[in-house]
Amino acid sequence: MWFLFAIVSVLAWGTADLFYKKGSDPKDKYSYLKIVIMVGAVMGIHAMYVLLTSGVVYEPRNMITYLPVSALYILSMAVGYAGLRFLELSISSPVQNSSGAISGLLTFIFLGQSMTGIQFFAVGLITVGVILLSVFEQRFSEAERKENKEMVDRKYKYGAIALLFPLGYALIDSLGTFADAWVFDRGMDEMQANISYELTWLIVAVLAWVYLVWIKKETFALRDQKDRGLAAIFETLGQFFYVFAISANAVIVAPLISSYSMVSVILSRIFLKEKLTAKQYAVIAMIMVGIFILGFE
């Protein structure tokens, strides 16, 4: 069953990325907060459902224990949502999934763990790929500016600078992975961790709603949140099945899960009609190869 659970997570998170992008309005600087609110609401509803129907005895203190992990993961996702306003999903998702390479480097530098030659090669592929994407994005931005006489589509306005968002996601997410390992090494149960994570998301959603509606006086109508709501549902679905898959067969599940960026790229090409250059697709493929190598190593 673990393989089925892993495939569900891959498809769910890849699909969530599609709806995240659809829910990211370049003209709405608060669109990322609206995504945060919807994700937190759905996560919270799911946590409540599990508590009421599964018979799990939840220990509230685990919410505090798991808070550093939850905070890092939630912050990384919020940064990723913000970046989707300015980048094609086909570029953002693979760059974000380079967090595995960053985690590998951090363990090598700070924890003294060894890396094989093939792992160094994989990290090099990802690093070079991210740099090349930055260069190509800058060139694309300049070409658009010249062609349109400075009237550049907002989503390309920031060029290579926009890559800081998915790179920020990757760095913060990799720190979350460190914190996750630390917590699980001390014996926390996967279900306790997942419920703690979802309840923390709910609190963040409430705070974001208060900030958006009461402080910034922005409107937030549920009828306008269809894409963001679907993204939240698929995110929660993937998270739920991920817990069971990773606990059953972590060695194989890890590379499988990292491949959800491929689903994101395919869906963005089909449904969002994103058009990238041959060079950009080649670099994205290079980053994915690096991710796969790290996973299977």
Steps between C-alpha positions, in 0.01 A plus 500: 500500500792738561560528125137596439517756781819650350345526153194673647729752671694566180185557297331702776794737557565542129134590452511733802783691331278553195223656711751699706613661177143561383425660836804728485387832353793723388274802557407402856790542742302314767418194290762296685331581832169384359663170408643475854151554644343230282778245563485560874122473504495168312791363706318595819174342388685179416675496838166539677348222289785263586472580870125441501489182290830311528520443873850651512586634846671827422744656745485883469858537625614348171383816328769692691762230442429496128464880471853568360436246223151633426624859497777427251276301267219757511740789445660323203160440342392862550820617329430257216144631461630858478746404227235343279375851419819565303621163367370229272405187694721301262800684647391555859413139590830333394704773670301454821564126487873567505458515879632143504833623370514775761421249775784281376745789507391607849548150641839479329620838630348516847437140604816350354316245290675370190392543140587268214636620170164446328328704772741787446427470129126518565539807722715658230233433235234667712720797592606565143142452385368763740769746389420439133129549562584833661701605195231389255226675699699824493556474126131424443404802705733726302372365168139560606585851612655587164221339299222668695682830552520462879142371529593164645247251634507536880580133553830547313575845640738380768693262276773308680422669832173304514703179537579612854151386600531131402861503619381639832240224511766236434732633772232536768343165407839330533537649850155360575626158394784532754253593773271214394780246535588639842141466626443150362832383642351581839208268442208715385226301328427589134128556564571723799739703284251529214217616725732751667603630159141538382384672819790745474394571143150578630635756748712661227192518274300678769779751558536559125124555470502753785791685342345498153140590590523701821835676460539538123124527442516261204200296393511122535200320355496120489324506162816655351734236644420203275852442365661568838254268668575220254873555553445469876300178459765336282778622733325344801427179308865464403616572855268237648617218271863615519513426874401137449721452194816645654458301822467173305787526252695824529793397280283455190232755582741794525600506131144419395362799689762737360376418151176694553669798334477302176124482544498876560694568181279273289176646639623858457581428137158342436266723700688828542652495149836604641760540229866466582804504279686181411786615723267543797350154453852351473604666826181385677575146383853535640365608840258205504782256422691641797196457725453139390867416556492640853180311574625161386839548661 
